[in-house]
Amino acid sequence: MPIRKFRSIEEMKAHCDLWFEPGDPRLWRAMEAVWGFALSASGLRFPPGVYKHRTLEESDRLREEWEIASIQRRQAENREKPVTK
């Protein structure tokens, strides 16, 4: 994808067909695509919430467990996906 440099918003609007009007159904599809990409690219998943720890080592150990579980979950998802060519 080429990188374009614009000197103003007006110049960008004149050269880009990527802008959607509010309420345009294509806007929702574009947002879904961006959010889907962000979700797939972000990798690690951690449980929501606030967790208290007595020591820094205890906090590090829990984070490492979450990282390992997240990586294993991603690997399992990748094994389940069919290979397309």
Contacts in CASP RR format, 6 or more apart in sequence:
PFRMAT RR
TARGET T0000
AUTHOR 0000-0000-0000
METHOD contacts of the structure
MODEL  1
MPIRKFRSIEEMKAHCDLWFEPGDPRLWRAMEAVWGFALSASGLRFPPGV
YKHRTLEESDRLREEWEIASIQRRQAENREKPVTK
4 15 0 8 1.000
4 16 0 8 1.000
6 12 0 8 1.000
6 15 0 8 1.000
13 19 0 8 1.000
18 30 0 8 1.000
20 26 0 8 1.000
20 27 0 8 1.000
20 30 0 8 1.000
21 27 0 8 1.000
43 70 0 8 1.000
43 74 0 8 1.000
44 66 0 8 1.000
44 67 0 8 1.000
44 70 0 8 1.000
44 71 0 8 1.000
45 66 0 8 1.000
45 70 0 8 1.000
45 73 0 8 1.000
46 63 0 8 1.000
46 66 0 8 1.000
46 70 0 8 1.000
47 66 0 8 1.000
51 59 0 8 1.000
51 62 0 8 1.000
53 59 0 8 1.000
53 62 0 8 1.000
END
